[in-house]
Amino acid sequence: MFKFLKKMKSPQTFLLNQKQIDQLQDTKNFTDVTRSATSSVDIGPYVKAIPNSHYDGLKLDGVYAVGHVYRTSENTYDLVHILTDYKDVFLVIAVDLEKEKIIGHYVMDFNKLYGIDSTH
C-alpha cells in the first residue's frame, strides 16, 4: 500500500498598495539589523509563492538573497529587502514580528523613487 503525502498548500501572498507601504514606512523608525537579524518566520515559501505579475518586470528565477533587513525601533516589524538583478531595486517582504507572520510584499525601486535613470 502506498501512502500519499498531502501537497503543501502555497502560502497566500499579498501585494501591498502604496497607501499601505507609506503607512508602514512613515510611522516607524527603522534600523539596519542585517547582520544580527533573526526571525521565526521563514520567508522562503512566501517568496516562491509570489505571482510573477507582482514582480514589476523583475525576475528572481527561484533563487533569492537577502540584501538588507530593517527593523522598527519597537522590534515589531521587519522589512526584508531581497536582492534583484537591478541595482537599487528590491523585493521587500514585510514581516510582523509580534504575530510571527508575513504582512505582504512590494517592489521598492529606489531609482524610480529618486528619479535616477535606470535600464530596468
N, C-alpha and C positions, 0 to 999 in steps of 0.2 A: 504494500500500500504506500502510495506517495503522499507526502504532506506538502501542501502548497502554502508558501508564505504569503501573507497579505501584502499587497503592494502598498508601500507607504504613500500616503496622500501628500502631495506637494503643499507647502505652506501657502496660505493666502497672502498675496502681495498687495501693497497699497502705495500707489504713486501719489505723493503729497503735492498739493497745489501751491501756488505762490503765496497765498494768504497763510496757509499752514506753515510753510517754510519760514516766512517772515516772523510769525508768532513764535516759532521755536527759536530762531536765531536772535531776534531783537530783545527778548525778555530774559536772556540768560547770559552770564559771563562764562566764557569757555576758556579752558586751559589745555594746552597740548600735553596729553598723557601717553603719547605713542609708545614711549619706551617702558612705561610702567603699567599700562592698562591691562586689566584682567576683567573678564566678564563671564557670567554663567550662561550667556546667550550665544549659541552657535549661529553665526550669520551665514555660513556656507550653504545650507539647504535653501535659505531665503534668496540669496543671490542667484542661485541656479534656477529658481522658480520665476524670476522676474521676466516678463514677456519682452521679446526683442523690441517691441514698439515703445517700450518705456526708456530705452537707452538713448534716445535722441540722436540716432545715427552712429552711436559708438558700438564697438564690439569687444567683448571680453573673452570670447571663444572658450567659455567654460573654465577659464583659469583667472584667478584674481589675486591681487596682492594689496594688503593694507598699506596706504601711504601715510596716513595720519589718523589719530584718534583724538578728538576734542571732547572734554568732559565739563559739565557745568560745575560751578563752584559749590553747588549744593550736593554734588555727586548723584544727581537724579537722571541725567541724560548723557548719552554719548552720541557723537556724530562721527561715524566711521567712514573715512574717505578712502574709497577703493581706487587704485590707480587705473588709468586708461592709457590707450596708445597716444593720447594727445596731451601735450604739456598744459598744465594748469586746468585740466578738465577731470572731474572726479564723479564717480557714482557714490552718493552719500547714503548710508544706512543710518537711520535714526533709531536709537535703542533706549527704551525706558528701563533704567537700571532697577528702579523700585519694584516694578511689576514683572521684571525679567522677561520682557517681550519686545519685539521689533514694532515700532510705530509705523514705519514706512520708509520710502526711499525717494530720491530725486537726483537729477544730474546737476552738478554745480560746475558751471563753466565760467571761470574767472576771466577768461579772455572776453567773453560777451559782456560780463558784468562790468568790466573796467574799460570796455571799448578798445581792446587790443586786437589787432589784426591777426587772425589765425587761419590755418588751412583745413579746419575741420568742418 
